Amino acid sequence: SSGTSIEQRPDYINERQEPGHWEMDTVVGKKRTKARLLVLSERVTRREIIIRIKDGRAETVVAALDRLERIYGAAFYEIFKTITVDNGSEFADADGIERSARRKDAKRTTVYYCHAYSSCERGTNENINRMIRRQFPKGTDFDKVTAAEVKRVETWLNDYPREILGFMSSAEAFKIAFDRAA
């Protein structure tokens, strides 16, 4: 399926009033290397999830979301209500992104697609990707980056005090929003 256009995304999501709506993108590494980072950014709390994936194939992205769904369990459906992505080929499998790996014939989330060549609709994510580039400059070979290094950057981002959150960290804001340790 070609997925649902961002034009059909409800206004309350655009207004960042309710947590549980994410932007997702990839940060690619050195030319001719396949591994990259899958980056999910929660729109209200600015919470980041960064996963190193082996390549940019759509099924690799779906498999990463399957793992995330298993980690979060039943809480996944409340925490990941929607995910907005660009039209990159890595996000081409809308059905796979939306389909639950835990519950037969059920959806785990709703995916919305930005207009072609328009990253501005995912402003949070684009800004975070710039912060990630401070840690992993262009030309980084993600085949050689360890899971621990990726986790360190994710933790740094989530513990960073944000002016937009009244100088709370994303980790604190997320814990309050979902009333649980994340």
Secondary structure, DSSP 8 states (H G I E B T S, - for coil): ---EEGGGS-HHHHTT-SS-EEEEEEEE-STT---EEEEEEETTT--EEEEEES---HHHHHHHHHHHHHHHGGGHHHH-SEEEE-S-GGG--HHHHHB-SSSTT-BS-EEEE--TT-GGGGHHHHHHHHHHHHHS-TT--TTS--HHHHHHHHHHHHHSEEGGGTTEEHHHHHHHHHTS--
